[in-house]
Amino acid sequence: MTNTAAHPGPLDPTADCAPDEPYFPLVGRDPDAPAAIRHWCDTRRARLVKDLIARKQPSDERMAEIHDDLRRCTEAETIADAMVRWRRGHKDEPAPLPARENYSGVVHDEALTSETDRRKQVASAVQSLREAAYYISTAQELLGASGELAPGEREMLEGALDAVNFVAGAHEPKRPTFAPAQAGEMAGA
């Protein structure tokens, strides 16, 4: 999605700007804007790669930040392309560009990327549900130990705990089973 004044994109940084934070907008009518954006993307990616090499095994949190930065770069390049089309008078959406190699040399297509993003969202939701179950269980124990649970509240909390665990279990990623037929297929039979 291309950033516009009427429709800011999902990675629009101005939404997170502090009230006194300086920023410099680039607009489509500026003939130097696409090159400046592409230079920013190249510089950002080079810094991310350097950071990855220096850390060797970055934390999951840092990997999520790197993933977000790479998405920001891709979005910025999309905006640079849209600026070029806008200056030429072609405001319609272009045909999708072929998938590009990432730094590992693997080519990801959009369908694979969106499926990966969907799986990450589901995994995050399941994790949140599991944490909610933990907090419900902890609250139940603390209230029970202090004698604060009114009649019926323990059953209500147990029902909530069962419901949360049921929904989490229904959406938890399942590992494929290893069946003998699959073993023959893998061996080239």
N, C-alpha and C positions, 0 to 999 in steps of 0.2 A: 504494500500500500504506500502510495506516495504522499509525503507530507504536503499539505496545503494549509492556508490560514483557516479555511472552512472545515477541513478535516485533518487534524494532526494525526500522524502515524502512530503506531503502537510504541515505537521507540523514541518518540519526540522528547528530547532532553529538557525542553523549556518547562515542561510540567513539573520537573523536579528542581528547578532553579530556586536558589534562595532569593529573597526579595532584593538583596543588595549584590547579587552575583552578576558580574559582567558577562555578556554574550554578544556574539556577532552573527547576525543572520546572513545567509547567502540566498539570493533569489534567482529565479530562472532567467530573468532578463540580463543578468550579469554574464558576459561571455567568458569570464575567467572562473566562474563558480564551479562548473563540472570538473575542471582540472584541479582546482583547490580541494574539492571533495575527494577526488581519486588519490591525490597526494596524501591527504589525511588518512585515508583507508590503508594505503601502503605503509605509512609510518606506524599506524596503530598495529597492523598485523605483524610488522617486523618487531615491534616492542613486545607483543604477546609471545611470539616465538622465542625471543631472547629470554623472556621471563620463564617460559616453560623449560627451556634448556637449563637455566640456572637452578631451578627448583628440583629438577629430575622427577620428583613424585609430588606434584601439587595436591593439596587437599581437595575434597569434593566441593567445598565452598568456592575455592579459587577456580576450579574447573568450571563451575557454573558461571562465575564472573567472566571467565575467558569466553565461554560459549555465548554469553550475552553480548560481549564486545564484538565477537565475530559476526553475530546477527546484526549488530548495529552497523558494521562495515558493509555488509551485504545490502542492508536497507539504504545506506548512504549512496552506494553505487547505483541502486535503482533510482534514487532521486536525481543523481547526476545524469543518468540516461534520460529521465523524464524532462529534465531541464533542456537538454540538447533537442529532444523532440519538440518541446514547447517553443523554443526559439525558431525552429524550422516550420512551425505552424501545424505540426502533427500531434494533436492532443489525444488521439485514440491510443488505446493500449497496444503495445507491440506484441508480436508473437513471442512466446516464451523462449528465453535464451537457452542454449544447451547447458547441461550441467557442467560445472567447473571442477577441476581437481582441487582438493584441499591440500594442506601441507604434508599430509601423510601419503599423498598420491592417490587416494581413494576418491572416486567420483560419486557424489550423492545426488540423486535426483530429487525433485521437489516432493514426490509422493513418499519416498523413503524418509525424507526429513520430517514431513508432517506426521507420518506414522510414529517416528521416534519421539517427536514432541508430544503427541497424544499419549504414548506410553509413559513418558515422564510425568505428564499431568496426572494420569491415573495412579501411578506409583506414589506421587506426592499426596494425592487425596487419600489413598489407603493408609499411608503413614500418618496423616492427620487423624483419620478415624481410629487407628491403633493408639495414638496418643490420647485421644478423647476417651477411649475405653480405659486406659490406664488412670486418667484423672477421675473418671466416674468411680472406678474401683477404689482408688485412694480415698475419695470423698466418702464413699460408703463405709469404709473401714474406720475413718476418723470420726464420722458422725455416730457410728455404731458404738465405738469405744467410749465416746463421751456421753452416750445415752441420749443424744439429740434426735435420733430418728423416731418420727411419729409412726403410729401403726399404719401399715400399708406403704410407707416410704421406701423401706428396704426392697419390697417387691417391685416398686416402680423403678428404683435404681437398677435392680437386677434385669428388669425388662428393657430398660434403656441400654444397659451393657450388652445384653443379648442382641438387641437390634443393631447397635453399632458394630459389634463383631460379625453379625450376619452380613451386613452391607460390605464391610471391609473384606470378608472372605469371598464374597461374590465377585468382587472386582480385583482381588489380588492376582497378580500375574501368575499363570500356571506354567510350570516347566513341561515341555513335551515329554511324553513317556518314551522309553526305549523299547520298542517291540522287536521280536526276532525278525520280522519281515524287513524292518528298517536296517537291521544288521546286515542282511544279505545285500540290500540295495547299496549300503555304504561300502561293502567289500567289492562292489562292481559286479555282483552276480546278476 
